[in-house]
């Protein structure tokens, strides 16, 4: 594991939030750590590049990059943004975007503002993916709970269960599974057959027009 700079173009300053008390503050883009002015908690701002096997927990307002030879099995990783090109076996929580550019099984739990499954990726999620918006350019299977939009791009393939505010399947994209529209805010325990029978159905879609929220 190595720390690194420049995964994304750095800004002169960033607004970061304390993990403990949620107090926001502005810090220099070059800073690697800071102290919360409200609760005095230490806040890691470092970027992490995982190039080998790594199992320690990470809690940073910086970025995490798992390279093609990296193997991240930490039980808990919290970060600003992440790129996954190697193995991910632990849980990952990102305040921003997670880019998936690998193939294989992902047993950990993912949550993020946005998740992008790249064109060459072919992944299977064993646990529910919680996200605001999701974009699928490659192939994936699993369960998605989205507060916003799930987009399947041309040649993208999604198999599984989707509960979202809306879904957009471009021409050439394919969705096969159970679809629950307009219920992205529901927790899994609330997705009962009696409540979703009128909204759920088995679909195999290759159409461009989005399905609006109800």
Phi and psi in degrees as a GROMACS rama.xvg file:
@    title "Ramachandran Plot"
@    xaxis  label "Phi"
@    yaxis  label "Psi"
@TYPE xy
-133.99  145.877  UNK-2
-86.1059  149.944  UNK-3
-150.705  165.157  UNK-4
-121.824  149.09  UNK-5
91.6207  17.0598  UNK-6
-59.6446  -45.3703  UNK-7
-117.236  152.013  UNK-8
-58.822  123.104  UNK-9
-74.1653  150.484  UNK-10
-101.266  162.986  UNK-11
-65.5999  -31.3913  UNK-12
-150.434  155.144  UNK-13
-132.749  147.884  UNK-14
-98.147  118.822  UNK-15
-119.849  159.114  UNK-16
-117.748  136.19  UNK-17
-66.5527  135.124  UNK-18
-66.2189  -31.2135  UNK-19
-88.4143  -47.0628  UNK-20
-114.644  -0.89805  UNK-21
64.8535  15.8292  UNK-22
-69.6567  132.57  UNK-23
-97.2966  146.534  UNK-24
-151.38  157.508  UNK-25
-97.807  131.329  UNK-26
-130.805  160.506  UNK-27
-64.6277  141.902  UNK-28
-64.7663  -18.5764  UNK-29
-92.053  -7.14486  UNK-30
-70.1886  143.248  UNK-31
-105.009  -9.59627  UNK-32
-165.753  164.405  UNK-33
-156.797  173.21  UNK-34
-116.286  134.122  UNK-35
-66.9747  125.896  UNK-36
-70.3517  -13.7129  UNK-37
-92.8623  -51.4558  UNK-38
-113.669  -0.132231  UNK-39
66.3637  18.534  UNK-40
-73.8091  145.193  UNK-41
-77.9269  134.824  UNK-42
-121.911  116.701  UNK-43
-77.2244  132.013  UNK-44
-117.694  8.19114  UNK-45
-72.1485  152.107  UNK-46
-92.3738  145.529  UNK-47
-122.892  132.023  UNK-48
-116.032  114.484  UNK-49
-95.4274  113.482  UNK-50
-113.262  -11.3101  UNK-51
-137.044  -162.478  UNK-52
-71.2316  132.098  UNK-53
-144.044  128.781  UNK-54
-129.105  0.336287  UNK-55
-76.8462  151.542  UNK-56
-68.5647  148.253  UNK-57
-126.15  132.135  UNK-58
-138.214  98.4409  UNK-59
-140.387  153.168  UNK-60
-93.3561  12.7836  UNK-61
-96.7737  -161.496  UNK-62
-109.278  154.759  UNK-63
-123.381  130.135  UNK-64
-126.247  113.815  UNK-65
-96.979  109.987  UNK-66
-74.2027  176.621  UNK-67
-60.5781  -28.5407  UNK-68
-98.2649  1.57717  UNK-69
-81.1342  150.797  UNK-70
-138.528  100.172  UNK-71
-99.5269  111.325  UNK-72
-120.104  20.0204  UNK-73
-60.5473  141.897  UNK-74
-69.4617  -23.6272  UNK-75
-149.144  122.583  UNK-76
-130.668  123.163  UNK-77
-123.24  132.562  UNK-78
-154.421  179.4  UNK-79
-81.5874  -51.5788  UNK-80
-145.936  163.354  UNK-81
-149.374  146.122  UNK-82
-120.728  126.644  UNK-83
-113.949  109.179  UNK-84
-114.559  -14.1315  UNK-85
-112.903  -139.771  UNK-86
-95.2859  136.801  UNK-87
-127.104  114.769  UNK-88
-118.41  -8.42973  UNK-89
-104.333  -170.338  UNK-90
-88.5769  142.063  UNK-91
-134.614  124.38  UNK-92
-123.352  115.637  UNK-93
-117.332  134.428  UNK-94
-72.5413  -23.9776  UNK-95
-115.96  -124.275  UNK-96
-100.825  138.765  UNK-97
-110.55  123.369  UNK-98
-103.849  120.244  UNK-99
-100.198  115.661  UNK-100
-133.752  54.1381  UNK-101
-147.857  173.069  UNK-102
-127.552  146.186  UNK-103
135.046  -166.755  UNK-104
-97.4221  137.67  UNK-105
-118.773  101.634  UNK-106
-81.3485  -17.095  UNK-107
-77.6051  171.128  UNK-108
-96.4958  130.083  UNK-109
-114.12  140.03  UNK-110
-144.142  142.097  UNK-111
-166.312  166.214  UNK-112
-69.0203  -37.9562  UNK-113
-149.547  141.227  UNK-114
-126.094  132.871  UNK-115
-119.502  121.305  UNK-116
-97.1548  111.846  UNK-117
-71.1998  168.401  UNK-118
-57.1152  -43.1231  UNK-119
-87.1334  -1.57942  UNK-120
-79.1577  145.48  UNK-121
-143.123  97.7938  UNK-122
-125.67  151.772  UNK-123
-123.442  120.323  UNK-124
-95.7068  126.438  UNK-125
-87.799  -22.7879  UNK-126
-116.776  160.497  UNK-127
-59.7524  137.125  UNK-128
-97.3673  120.944  UNK-129
-106.209  123.757  UNK-130
-153.531  158.326  UNK-131
-81.178  -53.8079  UNK-132
-133.54  147.958  UNK-133
-136.831  138.915  UNK-134
-125.975  126.438  UNK-135
-116.657  112.754  UNK-136
-105.431  -21.7721  UNK-137
-107.655  -134.773  UNK-138
-123.12  137.241  UNK-139
-151.085  154.912  UNK-140
-135.391  146.495  UNK-141
149.683  -168.182  UNK-142
-111.728  128.861  UNK-143
-119.163  131.038  UNK-144
-118.589  112.056  UNK-145
-122.062  132.4  UNK-146
-75.924  -17.8807  UNK-147
-124.245  -121.063  UNK-148
-106.713  135.543  UNK-149
-107.361  122.991  UNK-150
-116.449  128.329  UNK-151
-109.387  111.738  UNK-152
-76.8986  171.55  UNK-153
-54.789  129.432  UNK-154
74.7461  -0.0719638  UNK-155
-77.9973  147.772  UNK-156
-134.044  128.609  UNK-157
-127.985  126.195  UNK-158
-123.528  127.776  UNK-159
145.812  -151.205  UNK-160
-113.297  131.405  UNK-161
-126.956  124.216  UNK-162
-116.809  112.164  UNK-163
-149.858  164.757  UNK-164
-69.3837  -38.323  UNK-165
-158.742  161.63  UNK-166
-136.404  142.551  UNK-167
-129.212  117.398  UNK-168
-111.418  110.733  UNK-169
-70.5275  160.045  UNK-170
-60.3752  126.176  UNK-171
99.3143  -12.75  UNK-172
-88.5542  157.337  UNK-173
-134.404  131.658  UNK-174
-124.085  131.491  UNK-175
-136.215  119.07  UNK-176
152.65  -155.652  UNK-177
-97.9989  131.054  UNK-178
-121.299  127.115  UNK-179
-122.915  107.374  UNK-180
-98.8926  139.675  UNK-181
81.5089  10.9187  UNK-182
-127.473  34.0995  UNK-183
-64.0921  -21.7953  UNK-184
-83.4824  -9.54101  UNK-185
-72.1425  143.257  UNK-186
-81.7578  162.144  UNK-187
-57.8804  -38.7395  UNK-188
-63.6138  -21.5985  UNK-189
-87.4117  -11.6107  UNK-190
-85.1574  69.0048  UNK-191
-91.0683  147.224  UNK-192
-54.0264  -38.5569  UNK-193
-66.961  -26.2696  UNK-194
-91.7453  -20.1343  UNK-195
-116.878  3.34028  UNK-196
-58.3822  -37.3061  UNK-197
-78.3048  -15.8316  UNK-198
-104.573  -19.1563  UNK-199
-100.181  145.139  UNK-200
-164.986  158.337  UNK-201
-81.7137  127.758  UNK-202
-129.87  147.985  UNK-203
-135.894  101.882  UNK-204
-113.488  140.623  UNK-205
-138.348  41.4946  UNK-206
-114.759  152.976  UNK-207
-82.0049  -40.4167  UNK-208
-61.6615  137.355  UNK-209
-73.7364  154.082  UNK-210
-94.7538  114.88  UNK-211
-72.1136  157.791  UNK-212
-66.2318  148.993  UNK-213
